Amino acid sequence: MGQVLDALDLFSAPAREWFRASFAEPTAVQERGWREVAAGRHVLMAAPTGSGKTLAAFLWCLDRLASEPMPSEGERCRVLYVSPLKALAHDVDRNLRSPLVGIRRQMEAQGLQPPDIQVAIRTGDTPTDVRRSMERHPPDILITTPESLFLILTSAARRILAPVRWLIVDEIHSVASTKRGSHLALSLERLCEVTKVQPQRIGLSATQRPLEEVGRFLGGAGREVSIVDAGRLKTMEVSVEVPVEDMTRLTDQDEDGAKGQNSIWPAIYPRLLELIRQHRSTIVFVNSRRLAERIAARINELADEDLVRAHHGSIAREQRLLIEDQLKSGSLRGLVATSTLELGIDMGAVDLVLQIEAPPSVAAGIQRVGRAGHSVGEISRGVVIPKFRGDLLESAAVVEGMLEGRIESTVVPRKPLDVLAQHIVAMCALDEWDVEELGRVVRRAYPYSDLGPRAFESVLDMLSGRYPSDQFAELRPRIVWDRVTGKLRGRAGAQRLAVTNPGTIPDRGLYSVNLAEDGRRVGELDEEMVYETRVGETFVLGASTWRIVDITPSQVVVTPAPGEPGKIAFWKADAPSRPVELGAALGKMVRELRALPPAAAASRLRERAGFDDLAIKNLLTYLDDQAAATGSVPDDRTIVVERFRDEVGDWRVCVHTPFGGRVHAPLALALEAHLREKLGVDARSLWTDDGIAMQLPEVEAPPSLEELILDPEEVQALVSAQLPASALFAARFRDNAARSLLLPKRRPGQRTPLWQQRMRSAGLLQVAGQYPDFPILAETWREVMSDHFDMPALTSLLRSIRSREVRVVAVDTEKASPFASSLLFSYVAEYMYEGDQPLAERRAQALTLDRDLLAELLGSEDLRELLDPEAIAAVELELQGLLPERFPRDPDEAHDLLVRLGDLSDDEALARGVGREWLEGLEKERRAVATRIAGQARWIAAEDAGRYREALGASLPVGLPDVFLEGGPEPLESLLRRYARTHVPFMTAEAAKRWGLPANAVEAALSRLAARGDV
């Protein structure tokens, strides 16, 4: 196609005339984007909020649908739009009506017969009958979310996607740097296995860097992606306001005039109300759901009317849509929202954004303020209101970065194995796959483009039940891997498992909140909140008050209680760490401000960060107060180590740096390990974005500065030594085990309590911790060390300290400095609730059973005599699978039985519901082996062949894959460990007789296991 002077000339006359009648001219992203789409190239379009990106992506597709003959019903779904937010999906559905109706009217005016183009939405909220209708009568345009796309691809409904020619991925930047993005990337490659032609990929992104990385993520391996960068920053007016004269001298009157704690809130609420009433439509952004609820409730109390509503992910969809419509219609003047409204949802005539606390990043700040003046050419106006002086400092750095366009880099996670495992189960649930072909499909997804054979096969081993030890026997295999033919298939229940545990968002054991009257869902509550709540109490959710009438294992049943006071709902969640780039910019800003005369520093804050006079005064006083307390202020070239005694006389050490949690978290772990190893000090630390606070109990003197400076070449080893015992590692392992379908929900559609998840995960972690190559353990290491920690930045910082580019200043103070006070507040808050604690952690060892102590307490009689013989017999039946309800239901489960119990004779197998026909079928598939042990014919799982040969000298048939011939370390001990786990207390002679071994050989092996605590 030759160069067209006017991009609109690419379109048919009806589409062209509709656009010209509706808009003055195309925006830059439309002008350039249409050319790429019309040329059939994969394209990433980047432009600020309100630039017309949606029409840039859709108009060519709509024009083609309107111009081409209507295909048969099974061939209709030609446009697939994927949105990261359900609300955005509904928003796009509404916004498509204008061009669809407009083009239709133009066609009718020109005497043409317009086709009836159908648009449908498929999300988690779509009713079952609507989904079924969609499968019978596919739409021309399907709007969905990443998770729903996964579900479609893992069901018979995938056939409706076969005609797809255009694939639009909106707000792609919001998922590219997360595991959710890796999950989507694999779904896009699976989509290409379903479609008749390779769909043209069209990605839409806010201004990001580097765009090339986002483009590679969109295209996947081997596809060229054109980049349309229309990323000129939208015109913004952002100010930072402090509503009090002195943030250290706050009123002790709350908003009701009652005596209370010193707080800035009595000054913030009236200012919020004033700003909301001065504008047509306002969004107040906050960084937590609880704060959204609290602010909405207080503003409405002050206004004496329902002026605003809370909006966040724990409010049910119907409630959220109602709230959004109320704002757009003008019946609400504002919303108090979390990041749920951060992406490109059209919220109508919003003309002001208020941000309580600094936005979590420059990119998030730009997105949030961009919600105001959302239309093309409008100015986006925002006001940031910090809550405390440390927050004021971060607000200055973020707003300065926003106005200068210094957006943080996007980094795509590399090879997350938990996500890969979930997709492999889903793929094998519907089709038989060749191992090599499945690997090729996976490696087309950009996050997996460099996936090595060892990591890939380790995931297949795990999913097919080839675990590194029989200690994993309670895990259920999800697929069958025929190693002779190289084929993979799903086991019974694999599809159900995949579709009831989809996606990457961790299960937090939340309770559903439902109306007593009709069961409608109004939201969800944190497990901890429910545990602290009783029937009859009232609470606020969505700025509405509800009374609890019942609490079931999965639901909180409520009735409306309008006008009544109630406690504010809360949720526990992980806050994102400050990006390292933002931390460095914050440090640089502090250094430059300290080098300026007060008047020049004030001028800089006013001109470059939008500070008002009170904000300037409070920030500069904050820096002066810190300098007076410690002599130096931490910046990008100065680290301050502050030492003082707390109220109980313990030493506290605070390390002040601006570089953020991704640097401070590993540094804190490394310091804990270093102090324990070198000084024998058992330090307890906490990190925040502003530094590290350590408590050193029972030490005479704090560590010297030299003892706190780490060797950059040793820090990786120090972090690695400390990490497995951390709550962070345990929590991430739990999430990864669930994501990989190792620990799925036990009952689809019902909540699994968080304490149960933690308990199951801790048991698995205790076993997996012994095998570094176990895929989910390896993935947890990768995720924490690469995604949560920034080890290169930490190593670089330590090298800069060694080279004196960064100086470290030590100071002993009588009391906590202003910066330290902020750190210690976080320290206290953190330990009000303990997080995940792995079973292997030293503090949990008191819970293990000490047999010698038990014998001492109970007397000298044999422990076995304490047990009821009938109880022993019942447990033996359970462990040995001799109860009819435990019998295998198919050959796959018969194979599981062999893996769990070990060798069985024909009679023993039959006693457990397994006939010879199943066993011979498994033998043909090379999944079971017939051999002789102690002179008797036995069946063993093929995975155990090497162990039986090495431990017992069992004869094996030819043709077994080499991988099954490996005996592994201590083959006899591993067989005995399994025997002990699947039997009640037994005599040494029993095991020796079963396997035809000398009793002394069995005795010696059992002694070795007992010495390690394995039996």
Order of alpha helices (4+ residues) and beta strands (2+ residues): alpha-alpha-beta-alpha-beta-alpha-beta-alpha-beta-alpha-beta-alpha-alpha-beta-alpha-beta-beta-alpha-beta-alpha-beta-alpha-beta-beta-alpha-beta-alpha-alpha-beta-alpha-alpha-beta-beta-alpha-beta-beta-alpha-beta-beta-beta-beta-alpha-alpha-alpha-beta-beta-alpha-beta-beta-alpha-alpha-alpha-alpha-alpha-alpha-beta-alpha-alpha-alpha-alpha-alpha-alpha-beta-beta-alpha-alpha-alpha-alpha
